[in-house]
């Protein structure tokens, strides 16, 4: 006995499907926006990759504390350059991995990252007066009354003020050398006794170079010497092309899966396709709202989760077909099929979720990005298959869009 067709509910179903398609288009368009969408990693957005090795010099020992302090100082320097979402992480016992996506001036960043920035004021007798550790402030300035060129103004802490005042009194009329990384950058002659703890560094540099020097002095000196082991520049054109290829591959795969579902499961396959579009929209929306960075392994995780979402629908429909073949009515078969499939879907996804959590904890870099996208994708696929697909199937049945087992792929004798 066929169920009565209900135009009102069928119209609601059609409108809901159109809304799902529109949301899918909006989510994809929003995620593809390079300014406001999902953040891209180095392999997509382009940028600079560096691997630095800490080297023991003199009494400077390379240990976990030294690496942590070096990472904190590098992060401070990079933040002042305005680089968004940098990756600065330890790798092994004595190495630091740096990824700077979408950076404007990679050469400037490379120069700033590796400099130790050891500042010293040395008297004519060769004795050290103050160091960068005594600095409270450093900034680039312009003042034609003081100097025709840009300079760096310094302000020392209380200890530095007292030491500097004593030195300017002692060495009045003599030069005091200013050394950066043991290189003399300025030798001003003392013309007055400076008791306010203020000084300037003048040299043959422009305002940009003065700003860079001030940045280095503000962030402090690195606790260990860093040697560049590897660096490479990923062009934004290559990254964008890679992203486009991945998007085309994902779209083609999704279209083929939808075609298979419709041919094999008829109306139920079409409903599964709508649920899959909803799932994709949901994942892209979540990724755009969270502070995550999408990399190529992350895209692989996203595509894998799409396959798992389809697999959940296949399990559900096969359970429904089994119930229909055993003689149940369509409504009873649908409810029993979803109920029986729930345990299998839950078990399969829980084990994969555990693996993603272990990957996230133990791995780093792109592998961690893969784990995050796969984790989010699995959670969304479970919700879509168990809740949303069930809702659409019930609505289609009530509207009369599903009349018999033929509508879910069961051949009727």
C-alpha positions as CSV (number, residue, x, y, z in Angstrom):
1,X,0.0,0.0,0.0
2,X,1.5,3.3,-1.1
3,X,1.6,6.2,1.2
4,X,-0.4,9.3,0.3
5,X,1.6,12.1,-1.3
6,X,1.6,15.3,0.7
7,X,2.5,18.4,-1.4
8,X,3.0,20.6,1.6
9,X,5.6,18.4,3.3
10,X,7.2,17.7,-0.1
11,X,7.6,21.5,-0.7
12,X,9.2,21.8,2.8
13,X,11.6,19.0,1.7
14,X,12.5,20.8,-1.6
15,X,13.0,24.1,0.2
16,X,15.2,22.5,2.8
17,X,17.3,20.9,0.0
18,X,17.7,24.2,-1.7
19,X,18.8,25.8,1.6
20,X,21.4,23.0,2.0
21,X,22.8,23.6,-1.5
22,X,22.9,27.4,-0.9
23,X,24.7,26.8,2.5
24,X,27.2,24.5,0.8
25,X,28.0,27.2,-1.8
26,X,28.3,29.9,0.9
27,X,30.5,27.7,3.1
28,X,32.8,26.8,0.2
29,X,33.0,30.5,-1.0
30,X,33.7,31.7,2.6
31,X,36.3,29.1,3.2
32,X,38.1,29.9,-0.1
33,X,38.4,33.6,0.9
34,X,42.1,34.1,1.7
35,X,41.5,37.0,3.9
36,X,38.5,35.9,6.1
37,X,38.3,32.2,5.4
38,X,40.2,29.2,6.7
39,X,43.8,30.0,7.5
40,X,46.2,28.4,5.1
41,X,49.5,26.7,6.0
42,X,52.9,27.2,4.5
43,X,52.4,24.6,1.7
44,X,49.2,26.4,0.5
45,X,49.7,30.1,1.3
46,X,53.4,30.1,0.5
47,X,56.1,31.6,2.8
48,X,59.3,30.7,4.5
49,X,60.4,27.5,6.1
50,X,63.5,27.4,8.3
51,X,65.2,24.7,10.4
52,X,67.6,26.1,13.0
53,X,70.1,24.2,15.1
54,X,71.2,25.5,18.5
55,X,75.0,25.4,18.9
56,X,76.9,25.4,22.2
57,X,79.3,28.4,22.4
58,X,81.5,29.1,25.4
59,X,79.5,28.6,28.6
60,X,76.1,28.6,26.8
61,X,74.6,25.2,27.2
62,X,72.0,23.8,24.8
63,X,69.2,22.4,27.0
64,X,65.4,22.5,27.0
65,X,65.3,25.8,28.9
66,X,67.6,27.4,26.3
67,X,65.5,26.1,23.4
68,X,62.3,27.4,25.1
69,X,63.7,30.8,25.7
70,X,65.0,31.0,22.1
71,X,61.5,30.1,20.8
72,X,60.0,32.8,23.0
73,X,62.4,35.4,21.7
74,X,62.0,34.4,18.0
75,X,58.2,34.5,18.5
76,X,58.4,38.1,19.8
77,X,60.5,39.2,16.9
78,X,58.2,37.5,14.3
79,X,55.1,39.0,16.0
80,X,56.5,42.5,15.6
81,X,57.0,41.7,11.9
82,X,53.2,41.2,11.7
83,X,53.3,37.6,10.5
84,X,50.0,35.9,11.1
85,X,49.8,32.3,12.4
86,X,53.6,31.5,12.5
87,X,54.7,28.0,13.5
88,X,57.7,28.0,15.9
89,X,58.2,24.7,17.5
90,X,61.1,22.5,18.9
91,X,62.2,19.6,16.7
92,X,64.3,17.1,18.6
93,X,66.6,18.2,21.4
94,X,68.5,21.0,19.7
95,X,66.5,22.2,16.7
96,X,63.8,24.8,16.1
97,X,61.3,24.5,13.1
98,X,60.0,27.9,11.8
99,X,57.1,28.3,9.3
100,X,56.0,31.7,8.3
101,X,53.1,31.6,5.9
102,X,52.2,34.4,3.5
103,X,55.2,36.6,4.5
104,X,56.1,39.7,2.5
105,X,59.9,39.9,3.1
106,X,61.4,36.5,3.8
107,X,65.0,37.7,3.6
108,X,64.3,40.3,6.4
109,X,62.7,37.6,8.5
110,X,65.7,35.2,8.0
111,X,68.1,38.0,9.1
112,X,66.1,38.9,12.2
113,X,65.5,35.4,13.3
114,X,69.1,34.3,13.3
115,X,70.8,37.3,14.9
116,X,71.9,36.9,18.5
117,X,71.5,40.7,19.2
118,X,74.1,40.8,22.0
119,X,74.4,44.5,22.9
120,X,77.3,45.9,24.9
121,X,78.6,49.4,25.8
122,X,82.3,49.2,26.3
123,X,84.6,51.9,27.7
124,X,87.9,52.9,26.2
125,X,89.6,50.7,28.8
126,X,87.9,47.7,27.3
127,X,85.7,47.1,30.3
128,X,82.0,46.4,29.8
129,X,79.7,49.1,31.1
130,X,76.1,48.0,30.4
131,X,74.5,45.3,28.3
132,X,71.2,44.7,26.5
133,X,70.0,43.0,29.7
134,X,69.8,46.5,31.3
135,X,67.5,47.9,28.5
136,X,64.0,49.0,29.3
137,X,63.2,50.5,25.9
138,X,64.5,50.7,22.4
139,X,62.9,52.4,19.4
140,X,63.7,54.0,16.1
141,X,63.3,57.8,15.9
142,X,63.9,60.7,13.6
143,X,64.9,64.1,15.0
144,X,66.8,66.6,12.7
145,X,67.9,68.6,15.8
146,X,69.8,65.6,17.1
147,X,70.9,63.8,14.0
148,X,70.3,64.1,10.2
149,X,69.9,60.4,10.0
150,X,67.5,58.0,11.9
151,X,68.8,56.7,15.2
152,X,67.8,54.2,17.9
153,X,67.0,55.7,21.3
154,X,67.6,53.6,24.4
155,X,66.5,53.8,28.0
156,X,68.1,51.8,30.7
157,X,66.7,50.3,33.9
158,X,67.7,51.6,37.3
159,X,70.9,49.6,37.5
160,X,71.8,50.6,33.9
161,X,71.2,54.3,34.7
162,X,73.6,54.2,37.6
163,X,76.3,52.3,35.7
164,X,75.9,54.5,32.6
165,X,76.0,57.7,34.7
166,X,79.2,56.6,36.4
167,X,80.8,55.7,33.0
168,X,79.9,59.0,31.3
169,X,81.4,60.8,34.2
170,X,84.6,58.7,34.2
171,X,85.0,58.7,30.4
172,X,84.0,62.4,29.8
173,X,85.5,63.5,26.4
174,X,86.4,60.0,25.4
175,X,84.6,57.5,23.1
176,X,82.4,54.7,24.4
177,X,82.0,51.8,21.9
178,X,78.6,50.3,21.2
179,X,78.9,46.6,20.1
180,X,76.2,44.5,18.6
181,X,77.2,40.8,18.4
182,X,80.8,41.8,19.1
183,X,80.8,44.2,16.1
184,X,81.4,47.9,16.7
185,X,78.4,49.8,15.3
186,X,79.0,53.2,16.9
187,X,81.6,55.0,18.9
188,X,80.1,58.2,20.3
189,X,82.3,60.6,22.3
190,X,80.9,61.5,25.7
191,X,79.9,65.2,25.7
192,X,77.9,65.2,28.9
193,X,77.3,63.2,32.0
194,X,74.1,61.3,31.4
195,X,72.2,60.6,34.6
196,X,68.7,59.9,33.1
197,X,69.8,56.5,31.7
198,X,69.1,57.5,28.1
199,X,71.4,57.0,25.1
200,X,71.2,56.9,21.3
201,X,72.8,54.6,18.7
202,X,73.7,56.5,15.5
203,X,75.0,54.8,12.4
204,X,75.0,54.6,8.7
205,X,71.5,53.1,8.4
206,X,68.1,54.1,7.1
207,X,64.9,54.2,9.2
208,X,63.9,50.6,8.3
209,X,67.3,49.3,9.4
210,X,67.0,51.4,12.6
211,X,63.6,49.9,13.3
212,X,65.0,46.4,12.7
213,X,67.8,47.1,15.2
214,X,65.4,48.4,17.8
215,X,63.2,45.3,17.3
216,X,66.2,43.1,18.0
217,X,67.2,45.0,21.1
218,X,63.6,45.0,22.5
219,X,63.2,41.3,22.0
220,X,66.5,40.5,23.8
221,X,69.5,38.4,22.8
222,X,69.1,34.7,22.0
223,X,70.4,32.4,24.8
224,X,72.2,30.2,22.3
225,X,73.7,30.6,18.8
226,X,71.4,29.4,16.1
227,X,72.8,27.9,12.9
228,X,70.6,27.6,9.8
229,X,70.4,24.0,8.6
230,X,67.7,24.3,6.0
231,X,65.5,27.0,4.5
232,X,63.2,27.1,1.6
233,X,60.8,29.6,0.1
234,X,57.4,28.4,-1.1
235,X,55.9,30.7,-3.7
236,X,52.3,31.8,-3.3
237,X,51.6,30.9,-6.9
238,X,52.7,27.3,-6.4
239,X,50.7,27.1,-3.1
240,X,47.6,28.5,-4.7
241,X,47.9,26.1,-7.7
242,X,48.2,23.2,-5.2
243,X,45.1,24.3,-3.4
244,X,43.2,24.6,-6.6
245,X,44.2,21.1,-7.7
246,X,43.2,19.7,-4.2
247,X,39.8,21.5,-4.5
248,X,39.2,20.1,-8.0
249,X,40.1,16.6,-6.8
250,X,37.9,16.9,-3.8
251,X,35.0,18.2,-5.9
252,X,35.4,15.5,-8.5
253,X,35.5,12.8,-5.9
254,X,32.4,14.2,-4.1
255,X,30.5,14.3,-7.4
256,X,31.4,10.7,-8.3
257,X,30.3,9.5,-4.8
258,X,27.0,11.4,-5.1
259,X,26.4,9.8,-8.5
260,X,27.1,6.3,-7.2
261,X,24.8,6.9,-4.2
262,X,21.9,8.0,-6.4
263,X,22.3,5.2,-8.9
264,X,22.6,2.5,-6.2
265,X,20.2,3.8,-3.6
266,X,17.8,5.9,-5.7
267,X,15.8,8.5,-3.7
268,X,17.7,7.5,-0.5
269,X,20.9,8.1,-2.3
270,X,19.8,11.6,-3.3
271,X,18.9,12.3,0.3
272,X,22.3,11.0,1.4
273,X,23.8,13.5,-1.2
274,X,22.0,16.4,0.5
275,X,23.3,15.2,3.9
276,X,26.8,15.0,2.4
277,X,26.5,18.6,1.2
278,X,25.3,19.6,4.6
279,X,28.2,17.7,6.2
280,X,30.8,19.5,4.0
281,X,29.2,22.9,4.9
282,X,29.3,22.1,8.5
283,X,33.0,21.0,8.5
284,X,34.1,24.1,6.5
285,X,32.1,26.4,8.9
286,X,33.7,24.8,11.9
287,X,37.2,25.0,10.4
288,X,36.7,28.7,9.6
289,X,35.6,29.5,13.2
290,X,38.4,27.6,15.0
291,X,42.1,28.8,15.2
292,X,43.2,26.0,12.9
293,X,45.6,26.2,9.9
294,X,44.7,24.2,6.8
295,X,47.6,22.3,5.1
296,X,47.7,19.8,2.3
297,X,47.7,16.9,4.9
298,X,44.7,18.6,6.4
299,X,42.9,18.6,3.1
300,X,43.7,14.9,2.9
301,X,42.1,14.4,6.3
302,X,39.1,16.3,5.2
303,X,38.7,14.2,2.0
304,X,39.1,11.0,4.1
305,X,36.4,12.1,6.5
306,X,34.1,12.7,3.5
307,X,34.6,9.1,2.6
308,X,33.8,8.0,6.1
309,X,30.6,10.1,6.0
310,X,29.5,8.3,2.9
311,X,30.5,4.9,4.5
312,X,28.1,5.7,7.4
313,X,25.2,6.3,5.0
314,X,26.0,3.0,3.2
315,X,25.9,1.1,6.5
316,X,22.5,2.7,7.3
317,X,20.9,2.0,3.9
318,X,22.2,-1.6,3.8
319,X,20.6,-2.2,7.2
320,X,17.3,-0.7,6.0
321,X,17.5,-3.0,2.9
322,X,18.1,-6.0,5.1
323,X,15.1,-5.1,7.2
324,X,12.9,-4.7,4.1
325,X,14.0,-8.1,2.8
326,X,13.0,-9.7,6.1
327,X,9.4,-8.5,5.6
328,X,9.2,-5.3,7.7
329,X,7.2,-2.4,6.5
330,X,9.1,0.6,5.1
331,X,8.6,2.8,8.2
332,X,9.6,0.0,10.5
333,X,12.6,-0.9,8.4
334,X,13.9,2.7,8.4
335,X,13.7,3.0,12.2
336,X,15.2,-0.4,12.8
337,X,17.9,0.2,10.1
338,X,19.1,3.4,11.7
339,X,19.0,1.8,15.2
340,X,21.0,-1.2,14.1
341,X,23.5,0.9,12.1
342,X,24.2,3.2,15.0
343,X,26.4,0.8,17.0
344,X,28.5,-0.1,14.0
345,X,29.0,3.6,13.0
346,X,29.8,4.5,16.6
347,X,32.4,1.7,17.1
348,X,34.1,2.5,13.8
349,X,34.3,6.2,14.4
350,X,35.4,6.0,18.1
351,X,38.4,3.9,17.2
352,X,39.4,6.4,14.5
353,X,38.9,9.3,16.9
354,X,41.3,7.7,19.3
355,X,43.9,7.4,16.6
356,X,43.5,11.1,15.7
357,X,43.9,12.1,19.4
358,X,47.1,10.1,19.7
359,X,48.4,11.7,16.4
360,X,47.6,15.1,17.7
361,X,49.4,14.5,21.0
362,X,52.5,12.8,19.6
363,X,52.9,14.4,16.2
364,X,53.7,18.0,15.1
365,X,53.4,20.2,12.1
366,X,51.4,18.9,9.1
367,X,50.6,15.6,10.7
368,X,48.9,17.4,13.6
369,X,46.9,19.4,11.0
370,X,45.8,16.1,9.4
371,X,44.7,14.9,12.9
372,X,42.7,18.0,13.6
373,X,40.7,18.1,10.3
374,X,40.1,14.3,10.5
375,X,38.8,14.7,14.1
376,X,36.5,17.5,13.2
377,X,35.3,15.7,10.1
378,X,34.5,12.4,12.0
379,X,32.5,14.3,14.6
380,X,30.5,16.1,11.9
381,X,30.0,12.9,9.9
382,X,28.6,11.1,12.9
383,X,26.1,13.9,13.6
384,X,25.2,14.1,9.9
385,X,24.6,10.4,9.4
386,X,22.9,9.6,12.7
387,X,20.8,12.8,13.1
388,X,20.5,14.8,9.9
389,X,20.1,11.9,7.4
390,X,17.5,10.3,9.7
391,X,15.6,13.6,9.8
392,X,15.6,13.9,6.0
393,X,14.6,10.3,5.5
394,X,11.6,10.7,7.9
395,X,10.6,13.9,6.3
396,X,10.8,12.3,2.8
397,X,8.7,9.3,4.0
398,X,6.0,11.5,5.6
399,X,5.9,13.7,2.4
400,X,5.4,10.6,0.2
401,X,8.7,11.0,-1.6
402,X,9.7,7.5,-0.5
403,X,6.9,5.0,-1.2
404,X,8.5,1.6,-1.2
405,X,11.7,-0.4,-0.9
406,X,12.5,0.5,-4.6
407,X,13.2,4.1,-3.4
408,X,16.1,2.8,-1.2
409,X,17.5,0.4,-3.9
410,X,15.6,-2.8,-3.1
411,X,14.5,-4.7,-6.2
412,X,10.9,-5.6,-6.0
413,X,9.8,-8.9,-7.4
